Amino acid sequence: MNRRFTAALGLFVLVLTTAFSLPLHADSGALGLLKTHISNLQQVLSDPKLAGDEHLIQRRKSERAILQQLFDFEEMAQRSLGANARRYNDRLGEFTPLFIDFLEHAYMGTLEENGDAKIQYLREIVVDDSVEINTKTSLKNGREYRVDYRLFLSPAGWRAYDVIVEGISLVGNYRSQFDRVLQKKSFDELLQDLREKKDKLN
């Protein structure tokens, strides 16, 4: 390979890297949003006035309000359906609120189990109007996980649309599951499966 071409290619890669990988002190605004809402969630979970089963409804109400400011759940619902979102476009009005309700319950259950986790923010990668924020989450039992958040710039500002844990995408995982279900079952059966799963989380 021509040395001049090799050098130019290396410079091009370097420019791309420095253009899109930001140090955390020069964030896009998405990082500040993520930090603020995660901090607010941890405050709710550590508030003694909201502790215990007797305060579950009030605690979940506070958690849900914060999550709805952080995540664009409608975007997550459509991305989780993938190509099926177009195929079943006339059923999105049924699917979306049900999926959002299920997702909120599942996410809040995970939060309650790991509310004392320590989060280290590693870096922020910007591509056009999307951002990926890499973090390391340390649990009380000593386990550590790589958790990445993907956000996009919506009309309402930065909103998260996916969470990747140890390389596994939440949205991608649901998309694969829904694809498998819809290859064998009807859309009505998918909705019923979601209802049953959500009821088990209550």
MDAnalysis code that builds the backbone (N, CA, C; Angstrom):
import MDAnalysis as mda
import numpy as np

u = mda.Universe.empty(606, n_residues=202, atom_resindex=np.repeat(np.arange(202), 3), trajectory=True)
u.add_TopologyAttr("name", ["N", "CA", "C"] * 202)
u.add_TopologyAttr("resid", np.arange(1, 203))
u.add_TopologyAttr("resname", ["MET", "ASN", "ARG", "ARG", "PHE", "THR", "ALA", "ALA", "LEU", "GLY", "LEU", "PHE", "VAL", "LEU", "VAL", "LEU", "THR", "THR", "ALA", "PHE", "SER", "LEU", "PRO", "LEU", "HIS", "ALA", "ASP", "SER", "GLY", "ALA", "LEU", "GLY", "LEU", "LEU", "LYS", "THR", "HIS", "ILE", "SER", "ASN", "LEU", "GLN", "GLN", "VAL", "LEU", "SER", "ASP", "PRO", "LYS", "LEU", "ALA", "GLY", "ASP", "GLU", "HIS", "LEU", "ILE", "GLN", "ARG", "ARG", "LYS", "SER", "GLU", "ARG", "ALA", "ILE", "LEU", "GLN", "GLN", "LEU", "PHE", "ASP", "PHE", "GLU", "GLU", "MET", "ALA", "GLN", "ARG", "SER", "LEU", "GLY", "ALA", "ASN", "ALA", "ARG", "ARG", "TYR", "ASN", "ASP", "ARG", "LEU", "GLY", "GLU", "PHE", "THR", "PRO", "LEU", "PHE", "ILE", "ASP", "PHE", "LEU", "GLU", "HIS", "ALA", "TYR", "MET", "GLY", "THR", "LEU", "GLU", "GLU", "ASN", "GLY", "ASP", "ALA", "LYS", "ILE", "GLN", "TYR", "LEU", "ARG", "GLU", "ILE", "VAL", "VAL", "ASP", "ASP", "SER", "VAL", "GLU", "ILE", "ASN", "THR", "LYS", "THR", "SER", "LEU", "LYS", "ASN", "GLY", "ARG", "GLU", "TYR", "ARG", "VAL", "ASP", "TYR", "ARG", "LEU", "PHE", "LEU", "SER", "PRO", "ALA", "GLY", "TRP", "ARG", "ALA", "TYR", "ASP", "VAL", "ILE", "VAL", "GLU", "GLY", "ILE", "SER", "LEU", "VAL", "GLY", "ASN", "TYR", "ARG", "SER", "GLN", "PHE", "ASP", "ARG", "VAL", "LEU", "GLN", "LYS", "LYS", "SER", "PHE", "ASP", "GLU", "LEU", "LEU", "GLN", "ASP", "LEU", "ARG", "GLU", "LYS", "LYS", "ASP", "LYS", "LEU", "ASN"])
u.atoms.positions = np.array([
    [0.840, -1.200, 0.000],
    [0.000, 0.000, 0.000],
    [0.873, 1.248, 0.000],
    [0.478, 2.247, -0.764],
    [1.211, 3.503, -0.862],
    [1.331, 4.155, 0.509],
    [2.601, 4.573, 0.862],
    [2.823, 5.146, 2.190],
    [2.020, 6.425, 2.401],
    [1.918, 7.231, 1.333],
    [1.183, 8.494, 1.459],
    [-0.295, 8.208, 1.752],
    [-0.830, 7.179, 1.065],
    [-2.223, 6.806, 1.291],
    [-2.407, 6.292, 2.716],
    [-1.450, 5.471, 3.193],
    [-1.526, 4.937, 4.548],
    [-1.521, 6.052, 5.579],
    [-0.636, 7.043, 5.392],
    [-0.558, 8.169, 6.320],
    [-1.846, 8.982, 6.294],
    [-2.388, 9.188, 5.086],
    [-3.629, 9.955, 4.961],
    [-4.790, 9.230, 5.632],
    [-4.819, 7.900, 5.460],
    [-5.871, 7.104, 6.079],
    [-5.780, 7.189, 7.599],
    [-4.550, 7.103, 8.127],
    [-4.355, 7.212, 9.568],
    [-4.812, 8.555, 10.099],
    [-4.507, 9.630, 9.360],
    [-4.912, 10.971, 9.765],
    [-6.429, 11.090, 9.749],
    [-7.060, 10.489, 8.722],
    [-8.515, 10.537, 8.608],
    [-9.173, 9.856, 9.811],
    [-8.657, 8.684, 10.189],
    [-9.186, 7.965, 11.350],
    [-8.993, 8.786, 12.619],
    [-7.828, 9.423, 12.751],
    [-7.551, 10.245, 13.926],
    [-8.523, 11.410, 14.017],
    [-8.778, 12.048, 12.877],
    [-9.711, 13.180, 12.857],
    [-11.111, 12.728, 13.257],
    [-11.549, 11.577, 12.730],
    [-12.866, 11.057, 13.088],
    [-12.953, 10.779, 14.581],
    [-11.896, 10.174, 15.118],
    [-11.895, 9.832, 16.530],
    [-11.973, 11.067, 17.406],
    [-11.155, 12.067, 17.096],
    [-11.154, 13.267, 17.925],
    [-12.420, 14.078, 17.717],
    [-13.070, 13.922, 16.574],
    [-14.287, 14.694, 16.310],
    [-15.486, 14.123, 17.046],
    [-15.517, 12.809, 17.200],
    [-16.728, 12.205, 17.719],
    [-16.597, 11.618, 19.122],
    [-15.417, 11.519, 19.673],
    [-15.246, 10.999, 21.018],
    [-14.866, 12.152, 21.935],
    [-15.814, 12.549, 22.777],
    [-15.610, 13.732, 23.604],
    [-15.159, 13.370, 25.003],
    [-14.225, 14.136, 25.589],
    [-13.915, 13.967, 27.006],
    [-15.125, 14.396, 27.819],
    [-15.266, 13.866, 29.015],
    [-16.476, 14.110, 29.777],
    [-16.621, 15.546, 30.251],
    [-15.544, 16.336, 30.226],
    [-15.683, 17.731, 30.638],
    [-16.196, 18.595, 29.495],
    [-16.385, 18.000, 28.307],
    [-16.869, 18.767, 27.156],
    [-18.081, 18.073, 26.558],
    [-19.063, 17.755, 27.420],
    [-20.180, 16.948, 26.963],
    [-21.161, 17.746, 26.114],
    [-22.035, 17.009, 25.412],
    [-22.974, 17.598, 24.465],
    [-24.222, 18.149, 25.134],
    [-24.435, 17.847, 26.390],
    [-25.684, 18.167, 27.073],
    [-26.416, 16.899, 27.441],
    [-26.194, 15.839, 26.650],
    [-26.823, 14.552, 26.937],
    [-26.269, 13.956, 28.230],
    [-24.972, 14.113, 28.439],
    [-24.347, 13.571, 29.646],
    [-24.923, 14.228, 30.891],
    [-25.076, 15.537, 30.850],
    [-25.644, 16.248, 31.991],
    [-27.052, 15.777, 32.297],
    [-27.830, 15.544, 31.248],
    [-29.191, 15.042, 31.423],
    [-29.179, 13.674, 32.088],
    [-28.318, 12.777, 31.583],
    [-28.241, 11.423, 32.131],
    [-27.815, 11.447, 33.592],
    [-26.771, 12.213, 33.900],
    [-26.290, 12.302, 35.280],
    [-27.370, 12.821, 36.215],
    [-28.059, 13.869, 35.780],
    [-29.090, 14.482, 36.617],
    [-30.206, 13.504, 36.937],
    [-30.708, 12.815, 35.918],
    [-31.849, 11.929, 36.141],
    [-31.457, 10.673, 36.913],
    [-30.258, 10.143, 36.671],
    [-29.818, 8.982, 37.448],
    [-29.615, 9.379, 38.907],
    [-29.057, 10.558, 39.136],
    [-28.893, 11.061, 40.501],
    [-30.250, 11.233, 41.181],
    [-31.222, 11.767, 40.444],
    [-32.565, 11.952, 41.004],
    [-33.216, 10.617, 41.346],
    [-33.001, 9.612, 40.495],
    [-33.538, 8.280, 40.773],
    [-32.921, 7.694, 42.035],
    [-31.613, 7.854, 42.185],
    [-30.939, 7.319, 43.365],
    [-31.395, 8.027, 44.637],
    [-31.715, 9.314, 44.522],
    [-32.235, 10.047, 45.675],
    [-33.599, 9.509, 46.097],
    [-34.436, 9.207, 45.111],
    [-35.749, 8.640, 45.416],
    [-35.592, 7.291, 46.105],
    [-34.697, 6.461, 45.588],
    [-34.510, 5.114, 46.122],
    [-33.882, 5.111, 47.507],
    [-33.143, 6.160, 47.841],
    [-32.486, 6.224, 49.154],
    [-33.263, 7.077, 50.157],
    [-34.394, 7.632, 49.737],
    [-35.189, 8.494, 50.618],
    [-35.918, 7.643, 51.654],
    [-35.593, 7.789, 52.951],
    [-36.254, 6.971, 53.979],
    [-37.762, 7.197, 54.044],
    [-38.219, 8.369, 53.601],
    [-39.654, 8.665, 53.618],
    [-40.411, 7.878, 52.551],
    [-39.667, 7.329, 51.582],
    [-40.295, 6.560, 50.507],
    [-39.966, 5.074, 50.596],
    [-39.306, 4.668, 51.673],
    [-38.872, 3.277, 51.817],
    [-40.035, 2.375, 52.244],
    [-39.906, 1.102, 51.913],
    [-40.887, 0.116, 52.359],
    [-42.042, -0.078, 51.399],
    [-42.710, -1.228, 51.559],
    [-43.830, -1.562, 50.680],
    [-44.993, -0.596, 50.828],
    [-45.128, 0.003, 52.016],
    [-46.253, 0.913, 52.239],
    [-46.149, 2.192, 51.409],
    [-44.938, 2.484, 50.913],
    [-44.731, 3.675, 50.089],
    [-44.423, 3.314, 48.629],
    [-44.707, 2.060, 48.265],
    [-44.362, 1.598, 46.921],
    [-45.027, 2.436, 45.829],
    [-46.317, 2.714, 45.986],
    [-47.043, 3.457, 44.947],
    [-46.458, 4.851, 44.775],
    [-46.202, 5.530, 45.892],
    [-45.637, 6.881, 45.818],
    [-44.223, 6.854, 45.244],
    [-43.437, 5.842, 45.663],
    [-42.057, 5.716, 45.177],
    [-42.044, 5.449, 43.668],
    [-42.891, 4.550, 43.219],
    [-42.954, 4.230, 41.792],
    [-43.440, 5.436, 40.978],
    [-44.341, 6.211, 41.543],
    [-44.817, 7.413, 40.850],
    [-43.673, 8.392, 40.626],
    [-42.824, 8.556, 41.652],
    [-41.666, 9.453, 41.537],
    [-40.656, 8.907, 40.538],
    [-40.420, 7.593, 40.587],
    [-39.478, 6.971, 39.650],
    [-39.962, 7.116, 38.208],
    [-41.253, 6.874, 38.013],
    [-41.814, 6.944, 36.658],
    [-41.685, 8.354, 36.080],
    [-41.927, 9.368, 36.907],
    [-41.838, 10.755, 36.440],
    [-40.428, 11.077, 35.953],
    [-39.418, 10.554, 36.655],
    [-38.024, 10.799, 36.259],
    [-37.686, 10.027, 34.988],
    [-38.094, 8.765, 34.932],
    [-37.804, 7.936, 33.758],
    [-38.420, 8.520, 32.492],
    [-39.602, 9.115, 32.620],
    [-40.261, 9.688, 31.446],
    [-39.562, 10.948, 30.947],
    [-38.765, 11.575, 31.804],
    [-37.959, 12.715, 31.372],
    [-36.647, 12.267, 30.739],
    [-36.199, 11.059, 31.102],
    [-34.931, 10.545, 30.584],
    [-35.111, 9.758, 29.290],
    [-36.126, 8.897, 29.240],
    [-36.320, 8.004, 28.095],
    [-37.450, 8.483, 27.189],
    [-37.291, 8.241, 25.899],
    [-38.383, 8.400, 24.943],
    [-38.955, 7.004, 24.735],
    [-39.938, 6.646, 25.552],
    [-40.457, 5.289, 25.534],
    [-41.198, 4.961, 24.237],
    [-41.806, 5.964, 23.617],
    [-42.475, 5.711, 22.337],
    [-41.455, 5.338, 21.262],
    [-40.317, 6.030, 21.273],
    [-39.241, 5.702, 20.332],
    [-38.721, 4.290, 20.588],
    [-38.584, 3.927, 21.864],
    [-38.111, 2.591, 22.219],
    [-39.098, 1.524, 21.753],
    [-40.387, 1.825, 21.876],
    [-41.412, 0.870, 21.457],
    [-41.317, 0.605, 19.956],
    [-41.190, 1.669, 19.171],
    [-41.108, 1.495, 17.715],
    [-39.825, 0.791, 17.307],
    [-38.705, 1.164, 17.929],
    [-37.433, 0.508, 17.600],
    [-37.455, -0.963, 18.008],
    [-38.161, -1.280, 19.085],
    [-38.233, -2.670, 19.542],
    [-39.045, -3.536, 18.587],
    [-40.001, -2.932, 17.909],
    [-40.757, -3.672, 16.894],
    [-39.992, -3.782, 15.585],
    [-39.087, -2.833, 15.333],
    [-38.301, -2.857, 14.106],
    [-39.183, -2.747, 12.870],
    [-38.948, -3.615, 11.897],
    [-39.728, -3.600, 10.655],
    [-41.194, -3.908, 10.908],
    [-41.478, -4.594, 12.002],
    [-42.869, -4.917, 12.324],
    [-43.680, -3.679, 12.685],
    [-42.997, -2.582, 13.031],
    [-43.710, -1.341, 13.336],
    [-44.447, -0.835, 12.099],
    [-43.848, -1.019, 10.923],
    [-44.521, -0.628, 9.673],
    [-45.609, -1.636, 9.305],
    [-45.296, -2.875, 9.519],
    [-46.253, -3.934, 9.173],
    [-47.535, -3.832, 10.000],
    [-47.366, -3.475, 11.277],
    [-48.526, -3.376, 12.171],
    [-48.765, -1.931, 12.598],
    [-48.585, -1.032, 11.666],
    [-48.709, 0.395, 11.965],
    [-50.066, 0.747, 12.582],
    [-51.120, 0.059, 12.129],
    [-52.463, 0.354, 12.633],
    [-52.696, -0.198, 14.035],
    [-51.742, -0.969, 14.567],
    [-51.873, -1.544, 15.916],
    [-50.942, -0.878, 16.924],
    [-50.176, 0.111, 16.467],
    [-49.222, 0.764, 17.366],
    [-49.918, 1.452, 18.529],
    [-51.138, 1.925, 18.299],
    [-51.895, 2.571, 19.369],
    [-52.192, 1.630, 20.519],
    [-52.261, 0.326, 20.243],
    [-52.463, -0.678, 21.288],
    [-51.132, -1.118, 21.887],
    [-50.165, -1.347, 21.002],
    [-48.880, -1.891, 21.446],
    [-48.086, -0.903, 22.296],
    [-47.997, 0.347, 21.844],
    [-47.083, 1.307, 22.473],
    [-47.365, 1.531, 23.952],
    [-48.603, 1.877, 24.376],
    [-48.826, 2.089, 25.813],
    [-48.616, 0.830, 26.645],
    [-48.949, -0.327, 26.067],
    [-48.754, -1.587, 26.789],
    [-47.270, -1.877, 26.973],
    [-46.482, -1.680, 25.911],
    [-45.044, -1.914, 25.999],
    [-44.389, -0.926, 26.964],
    [-44.822, 0.335, 26.914],
    [-44.266, 1.349, 27.815],
    [-44.540, 0.969, 29.263],
    [-45.771, 0.545, 29.544],
    [-46.137, 0.147, 30.906],
    [-45.285, -1.028, 31.365],
    [-45.117, -2.014, 30.475],
    [-44.280, -3.176, 30.792],
    [-42.834, -2.763, 31.038],
    [-42.303, -1.915, 30.148],
    [-40.903, -1.508, 30.241],
    [-40.643, -0.704, 31.512],
    [-41.564, 0.186, 31.848],
    [-41.408, 0.984, 33.066],
    [-41.397, 0.091, 34.298],
    [-42.297, -0.870, 34.359],
    [-42.342, -1.783, 35.506],
    [-41.057, -2.606, 35.602],
    [-40.588, -3.106, 34.449],
    [-39.363, -3.910, 34.437],
    [-38.164, -3.082, 34.874],
    [-38.067, -1.857, 34.358],
    [-36.921, -0.997, 34.665],
    [-36.948, -0.575, 36.124],
    [-38.145, -0.252, 36.637],
    [-38.241, 0.168, 38.033],
    [-37.913, -0.983, 38.976],
    [-38.283, -2.196, 38.592],
    [-37.927, -3.351, 39.408],
    [-36.421, -3.534, 39.495],
    [-35.733, -3.341, 38.365],
    [-34.269, -3.424, 38.346],
    [-33.652, -2.320, 39.191],
    [-34.216, -1.120, 39.108],
    [-33.713, 0.001, 39.903],
    [-33.824, -0.288, 41.391],
    [-34.952, -0.842, 41.804],
    [-35.183, -1.111, 43.228],
    [-34.165, -2.124, 43.760],
    [-33.773, -3.058, 42.905],
    [-32.812, -4.079, 43.325],
    [-31.389, -3.542, 43.379],
    [-31.091, -2.527, 42.561],
    [-29.710, -2.036, 42.438],
    [-29.603, -0.526, 42.628],
    [-30.444, 0.024, 43.496],
    [-30.471, 1.472, 43.685],
    [-29.215, 2.047, 44.305],
    [-28.428, 1.190, 44.966],
    [-27.208, 1.674, 45.623],
    [-25.968, 1.482, 44.740],
    [-26.168, 1.229, 43.460],
    [-25.035, 1.022, 42.546],
    [-24.218, 2.299, 42.388],
    [-22.919, 2.127, 42.197],
    [-22.021, 3.253, 41.932],
    [-21.769, 3.322, 40.424],
    [-21.903, 4.507, 39.868],
    [-21.771, 4.666, 38.420],
    [-20.596, 5.565, 38.081],
    [-19.722, 5.054, 37.234],
    [-18.581, 5.831, 36.739],
    [-18.829, 6.147, 35.263],
    [-18.820, 7.428, 34.932],
    [-19.044, 7.851, 33.549],
    [-17.701, 7.876, 32.825],
    [-17.588, 7.088, 31.760],
    [-16.311, 6.883, 31.091],
    [-16.086, 7.830, 29.923],
    [-16.970, 7.816, 28.946],
    [-16.795, 8.711, 27.801],
    [-18.114, 8.890, 27.065],
    [-18.127, 9.869, 26.186],
    [-19.307, 10.215, 25.412],
    [-18.924, 10.239, 23.935],
    [-19.643, 9.482, 23.128],
    [-19.368, 9.407, 21.695],
    [-20.534, 10.047, 20.942],
    [-20.237, 11.073, 20.165],
    [-21.264, 11.825, 19.445],
    [-21.199, 11.503, 17.958],
    [-22.335, 11.144, 17.385],
    [-22.442, 10.932, 15.936],
    [-23.707, 11.645, 15.470],
    [-23.523, 12.758, 14.752],
    [-24.644, 13.566, 14.274],
    [-25.524, 13.984, 15.457],
    [-26.805, 13.568, 15.437],
    [-27.705, 13.965, 16.517],
    [-27.948, 12.817, 17.497],
    [-26.982, 11.890, 17.581],
    [-27.062, 10.780, 18.526],
    [-25.818, 10.748, 19.406],
    [-25.974, 10.223, 20.605],
    [-24.875, 10.156, 21.569],
    [-24.896, 8.793, 22.247],
    [-23.718, 8.217, 22.446],
    [-23.589, 7.025, 23.281],
    [-22.719, 7.381, 24.473],
    [-23.226, 7.145, 25.667],
    [-22.490, 7.439, 26.895],
    [-22.113, 6.119, 27.551],
    [-20.817, 5.881, 27.689],
    [-20.306, 4.643, 28.277],
    [-20.117, 4.819, 29.777],
    [-20.616, 3.861, 30.544],
    [-20.464, 3.910, 31.995],
    [-20.037, 2.545, 32.526],
    [-19.540, 2.559, 33.739],
    [-19.256, 1.316, 34.459],
    [-20.072, 1.348, 35.741],
    [-20.896, 0.342, 35.922],
    [-21.769, 0.271, 37.086],
    [-21.244, -0.786, 38.049],
    [-21.009, -0.376, 39.287],
    [-20.498, -1.284, 40.317],
    [-21.599, -1.542, 41.339],
    [-21.946, -2.817, 41.514],
    [-22.989, -3.179, 42.462],
    [-22.404, -3.432, 43.843],
    [-23.285, -3.473, 44.824],
    [-22.849, -3.637, 46.210],
    [-22.166, -4.984, 46.430],
    [-22.538, -5.994, 45.632],
    [-21.943, -7.326, 45.789],
    [-20.563, -7.440, 45.142],
    [-20.072, -6.324, 44.586],
    [-18.741, -6.306, 43.990],
    [-18.711, -6.516, 42.488],
    [-19.820, -6.902, 41.902],
    [-19.857, -7.111, 40.452],
    [-19.852, -5.775, 39.715],
    [-19.194, -5.778, 38.564],
    [-19.123, -4.576, 37.735],
    [-19.657, -4.892, 36.339],
    [-20.376, -3.938, 35.790],
    [-20.961, -4.122, 34.469],
    [-20.714, -2.888, 33.612],
    [-20.466, -3.131, 32.328],
    [-20.409, -2.037, 31.364],
    [-21.844, -1.730, 30.941],
    [-22.276, -0.513, 31.171],
    [-23.628, -0.096, 30.799],
    [-23.525, 1.151, 29.933],
    [-24.034, 1.062, 28.719],
    [-23.990, 2.191, 27.786],
    [-25.405, 2.688, 27.515],
    [-25.517, 3.999, 27.415],
    [-26.810, 4.628, 27.140],
    [-26.750, 5.307, 25.778],
    [-27.741, 5.071, 24.945],
    [-27.819, 5.739, 23.649],
    [-28.959, 6.753, 23.681],
    [-28.626, 7.975, 23.291],
    [-29.597, 9.061, 23.303],
    [-29.667, 9.726, 21.935],
    [-30.801, 10.336, 21.639],
    [-30.925, 11.104, 20.404],
    [-31.549, 12.451, 20.737],
    [-31.338, 13.397, 19.835],
    [-31.854, 14.746, 20.050],
    [-33.269, 14.824, 19.490],
    [-34.244, 14.735, 20.372],
    [-35.652, 14.785, 19.986],
    [-36.139, 16.233, 20.034],
    [-37.347, 16.512, 19.557],
    [-37.892, 17.871, 19.662],
    [-37.964, 18.364, 21.104],
    [-38.036, 17.425, 22.057],
    [-38.102, 17.789, 23.475],
    [-36.722, 17.868, 24.124],
    [-35.664, 17.649, 23.336],
    [-34.306, 17.643, 23.880],
    [-33.729, 16.240, 23.859],
    [-32.607, 16.037, 24.544],
    [-31.968, 14.725, 24.566],
    [-32.843, 13.717, 25.304],
    [-33.014, 12.550, 24.696],
    [-33.769, 11.462, 25.308],
    [-33.064, 10.145, 24.998],
    [-33.058, 9.245, 25.978],
    [-32.448, 7.930, 25.784],
    [-33.427, 7.015, 25.051],
    [-32.885, 6.194, 24.153],
    [-33.736, 5.251, 23.425],
    [-33.231, 3.817, 23.531],
    [-32.099, 3.608, 24.186],
    [-31.596, 2.246, 24.342],
    [-30.594, 2.195, 25.489],
    [-30.511, 1.027, 26.125],
    [-29.522, 0.749, 27.163],
    [-28.824, -0.543, 26.777],
    [-27.497, -0.533, 26.784],
    [-26.717, -1.715, 26.400],
    [-25.936, -2.195, 27.618],
    [-26.225, -3.396, 28.074],
    [-25.562, -3.968, 29.244],
    [-24.639, -5.087, 28.786],
    [-23.339, -4.896, 29.025],
    [-22.345, -5.893, 28.615],
    [-22.509, -6.264, 27.135],
    [-22.754, -5.253, 26.312],
    [-22.847, -5.469, 24.874],
    [-24.201, -5.925, 24.368],
    [-25.156, -6.142, 25.268],
    [-26.485, -6.601, 24.864],
    [-27.458, -5.429, 24.899],
    [-28.020, -5.111, 23.746],
    [-28.944, -3.989, 23.615],
    [-30.330, -4.370, 24.120],
    [-30.895, -3.526, 24.987],
    [-32.248, -3.755, 25.481],
    [-33.247, -3.759, 24.323],
    [-33.168, -2.734, 23.472],
    [-34.070, -2.621, 22.328],
    [-33.845, -3.765, 21.339],
    [-32.580, -4.062, 21.050],
    [-32.266, -5.151, 20.126],
    [-32.741, -6.495, 20.635],
    [-32.643, -6.706, 21.941],
    [-33.079, -7.954, 22.543],
    [-34.589, -8.127, 22.404],
    [-35.331, -7.050, 22.692],
    [-36.788, -7.123, 22.535],
    [-37.174, -7.301, 21.064],
    [-36.446, -6.633, 20.165],
    [-36.748, -6.760, 18.738],
    [-36.619, -8.220, 18.289],
    [-35.559, -8.881, 18.745],
    [-35.366, -10.296, 18.391],
    [-36.491, -11.157, 18.955],
    [-36.873, -10.880, 20.215],
    [-37.956, -11.645, 20.836],
    [-39.274, -11.452, 20.090],
    [-39.592, -10.183, 19.769],
    [-40.850, -9.897, 19.080],
    [-40.861, -10.508, 17.680],
    [-39.718, -10.481, 17.006],
    [-39.622, -11.102, 15.680],
    [-39.950, -12.591, 15.760],
    [-39.372, -13.258, 16.763],
    [-39.607, -14.700, 16.914],
    [-41.078, -14.986, 17.217],
    [-41.657, -14.175, 18.102],
    [-43.063, -14.374, 18.467],
    [-43.964, -14.190, 17.254],
    [-43.724, -13.111, 16.484],
    [-44.600, -12.789, 15.355],
    [-44.413, -13.720, 14.163],
    [-43.351, -14.518, 14.180],
    [-43.186, -15.536, 13.142],
    [-44.103, -16.732, 13.395],
    [-44.517, -16.884, 14.662],
    [-45.319, -18.049, 15.040],
    [-46.717, -17.688, 15.528],
    [-46.866, -16.449, 16.026],
    [-48.140, -16.058, 16.629],
    [-48.682, -14.792, 15.982],
    [-49.914, -14.471, 16.329],
    [-50.544, -13.249, 15.831],
    [-50.130, -12.059, 16.690],
    [-50.424, -10.856, 16.203],
    [-50.112, -9.650, 16.967],
    [-50.935, -9.604, 18.250],
    [-52.162, -10.105, 18.206],
    [-52.993, -10.158, 19.410],
    [-52.343, -11.037, 20.476],
    [-51.740, -12.129, 20.051],
    [-51.070, -13.024, 21.002],
    [-49.828, -12.358, 21.591],
    [-49.122, -11.559, 20.778],
    [-47.978, -10.802, 21.293],
    [-48.436, -9.832, 22.373],
    [-49.535, -9.128, 22.132],
    [-50.071, -8.196, 23.123],
    [-50.452, -8.930, 24.404],
    [-51.054, -10.104, 24.258],
    [-51.442, -10.874, 25.439],
    [-50.213, -11.339, 26.217],
    [-49.165, -11.746, 25.507],
    [-47.910, -12.131, 26.166],
    [-47.353, -10.972, 26.983],
    [-47.395, -9.765, 26.407],
    [-46.900, -8.579, 27.108],
    [-47.718, -8.302, 28.360],
    [-49.043, -8.433, 28.253],
    [-49.913, -8.199, 29.412],
    [-49.571, -9.171, 30.535],
    [-49.377, -10.431, 30.180],
    [-49.076, -11.447, 31.187],
    [-47.725, -11.193, 31.846],
    [-46.731, -10.799, 31.042],
    [-45.406, -10.506, 31.597],
    [-45.458, -9.305, 32.531],
    [-46.234, -8.274, 32.135],
    [-46.336, -7.082, 32.973],
    [-47.027, -7.403, 34.288],
    [-48.078, -8.238, 34.234],
    [-48.810, -8.609, 35.446],
    [-47.908, -9.344, 36.433],
    [-46.958, -10.121, 35.917],
    [-46.029, -10.842, 36.791],
    [-45.068, -9.895, 37.501],
    [-44.859, -8.712, 36.918],
    [-43.947, -7.734, 37.518],
    [-44.607, -6.935, 38.628],
    [-45.942, -6.936, 38.690],
    [-46.662, -6.146, 39.699],
    [-46.512, -6.750, 41.086],
])
